Amino acid sequence: MAKVSLLFFLLFLSLTSGGNVNMVNGQNTWCVAKPSSDQATLLSNLNYACSQVDCKILEKGCPCSSPDNLINRASIAMNLYYQCRGKNHWNCDFRGSGLVVVTNPSYGNCIYA
């Protein structure tokens, strides 16, 4: 029941804010890859996002270079793109494979902006 209430709240917020869900209840938002995304989609998202924004944070030896798996790398790149493009929900769509979250996905020294 809580998921349904949250869904209705997010839908209401989206409709009343003109579709711009930068903050939910005063919380920041981030963009991550949906866990159900296939490898080809993740790779496409990673390549596209990094062609548009600076993805140096993913280079070997940088804080976000580990774990070195595709969903992690794609999520970081997708979030960089989302943040740089104004945090509009459509900047996290990635053909339906992106997910706007309110829980900070940062880990260790890898800080999601």
N, C-alpha and C positions, 0 to 999 in steps of 0.2 A: 504494500500500500504506500509506503514511503517513496518508492521509486516513481509511482504514478503521480503522487503529489509533487515531487521534484520536477517531473517531466512537464506537468501543467504549469508550474511556476516558471520554468525556463521558457516555455512557449509564450506565456503571458508577458514575461520580461522582454522577450524578443519582439513581440508585436508592439508593445508599448514604448520600446526604446528605438523603434525604427530598425530593428534587426541588429543593433550594435550591442553585444553582450561583453563589454570590456571588463565589467565588474559585476559580480553577483553578491548581493548583500555586503557590499564593501570589500569583497575579496578579489584578488587578482585572478586572472585566467591565463592558462597556458594551452598550447596545442600539442597533442601527441598522436602518434599513429594508433589506429584501432588495432587491438591484438589479433583480430580476425583477418587482417590484411595479408594478402599473399606476397611472396617474395618479389615478384615482378613489379607489383604496385609500390612496395616499399622502396625498391631501387629507383623506380621512376620518380617518386616523391623526393628522395634524397638528391638525385641528380638535378631535378628542376629547382628545388629550393636553393641548392648550393650554386646554381647558375645565376640566381637572383640576389643572394646575400652572401656575406663573408662567413664561410664555414671553417675557418682556421681552428676553431675550438675543437674540431674533430681530428686534427692532425695527431700523428703518433707523438706521445709524450705530453700532450695537453690533457687537462683535467677530464675532458669528456670523451677521450679516446678509448676508454675502457668502461664497461665491457664492449668489446669489438664485435657486436652483432648487428644485423641489419635493422631490426626494429628499434634498437637504441639509437643508432646513427640517424635513421630516418626521423624519429621523434625529435631529436635535437635540431636537425635541419629544418623540419616543419615548424617547430616553435620559433626558431630564429626568423623564418620568413613571416610567420604570423605576427610576431612582435614588431618587426620592421615595417610591416604593412598596415599598422594601426589597430591590430587586435580586433578586427571585424570578424564575425563568425564565418563569412565567406572566404576569408584568408586562411581558414583551417579546413576547408572542405576537401581539397585534394581528391576530387571525384568520389566523395563519400567515404574516404579512408582516414580522414582526420577526425579528431575528437577534442572538443574544448573541455578542459577540466578545471576545477577550482582547487584541487589538491596539488600543491607544489611538487612537481616530479623531480626536483633537484636531488642529488645523492652525492655523498662524499664531498669532494672538491668541485664537482660538476654542478654549477649553479645555472639553472634555467633563468634567463633574464625575465 
